[in-house]
Amino acid sequence: MYSWTPKWVRIKIDVGGRVIETCKDESTGLIICPLCVNIDKLCPRDREGMRIIPEKPMYFFSEEDLRHHIYAHSQSSEWGKISVSEREEETEEEEEEEDEER
C-alpha cells in the first residue's frame, strides 16, 4: 500500500502585489490554499515540518494555480452565497410567475 507523509513548511507567495503565507509540502511540492485550510494548525511558524494531512484541503501544483484559486475566492460571493438548491427553487418560482402572467 502506498502512503504519503507530508512535511509542511511555510512559504510566502505574491498574489497581485499582496504577500500571503501558506504551506508547501517539501516532498511533493503541493501547496495549500490558506483560505480553505487553517495554516496556523498545519504549519505553525514555530514548528516547521509538520506531518499532518488536512481534512478537505485544496492542493495546488504551482503558485500560479493558487493565485487563480485565490482570485476566484475574491470574485465569488462566498459570504452571502446562495446555495444551488435555493437558486433552483427561485428559478422554478420565477418560471411559475411568468406562466401565470401569460
C-alpha positions in Angstrom: 0.0 0.0 0.0 1.2 3.5 -0.8 1.0 6.3 1.6 2.0 9.9 1.8 3.5 11.6 4.8 3.7 15.4 4.0 6.3 17.7 5.5 4.7 21.1 5.5 6.8 24.3 5.6 5.6 27.9 5.5 6.2 29.9 2.3 5.3 33.4 1.1 3.7 34.0 -2.2 2.9 37.3 -4.0 -0.7 37.4 -5.1 -1.4 40.6 -7.0 1.1 42.7 -5.1 0.0 41.3 -1.8 2.2 38.7 0.0 0.4 35.8 1.7 1.7 32.9 3.7 0.7 29.4 3.1 2.1 25.8 3.5 4.0 23.7 1.0 4.9 20.1 1.2 8.6 19.6 0.8 8.3 16.1 -0.6 5.6 16.6 -3.3 5.7 20.4 -3.8 1.9 20.6 -3.2 0.7 24.0 -2.0 -2.3 24.5 0.3 -4.9 27.3 0.0 -4.6 29.4 3.2 -8.2 30.5 2.8 -9.5 26.9 2.8 -7.3 25.4 5.5 -6.1 26.9 8.8 -2.4 27.1 8.1 -1.6 28.0 11.7 -2.5 24.5 12.7 -1.0 22.8 9.6 2.4 24.6 9.6 2.8 26.8 12.7 5.6 29.3 12.4 7.5 27.8 15.4 7.3 24.2 14.2 8.4 23.6 10.6 7.9 20.2 9.0 4.5 19.2 10.5 3.3 15.8 9.2 -0.5 16.4 9.1 -2.8 15.6 6.3 -5.6 18.2 6.5 -9.3 17.5 6.0 -10.9 18.8 2.8 -7.8 20.6 1.6 -7.3 22.4 -1.7 -3.9 21.4 -3.1 -2.2 23.2 -5.9 0.8 22.2 -8.1 2.0 25.7 -8.6 1.9 29.2 -7.1 0.1 30.3 -10.3 -2.7 27.8 -9.7 -3.0 29.0 -6.2 -3.2 32.6 -7.4 -6.1 31.8 -9.7 -7.9 30.0 -6.9 -7.4 33.0 -4.5 -8.7 35.3 -7.2 -11.8 33.0 -7.5 -12.3 33.4 -3.8 -12.3 37.2 -4.2 -14.7 37.1 -7.1 -17.2 34.8 -5.5 -19.8 36.0 -3.0 -18.7 33.4 -0.5 -20.0 35.2 2.5 -23.6 35.7 1.1 -23.6 32.8 -1.2 -27.0 31.3 -2.3 -26.9 27.5 -2.4 -27.6 25.8 -5.7 -30.9 24.3 -4.5 -32.1 27.8 -3.4 -31.3 29.1 -6.9 -33.2 26.3 -8.5 -36.2 27.0 -6.3 -36.0 30.7 -7.2 -35.8 29.8 -10.9 -38.8 27.5 -10.6 -40.8 30.2 -8.8 -39.9 32.8 -11.4 -41.0 30.5 -14.2 -44.3 29.8 -12.5 -44.9 33.6 -12.1 -44.1 34.1 -15.7 -46.5 31.4 -16.7 -49.3 32.9 -14.5 -48.7 36.4 -16.1 -49.2 34.9 -19.6 
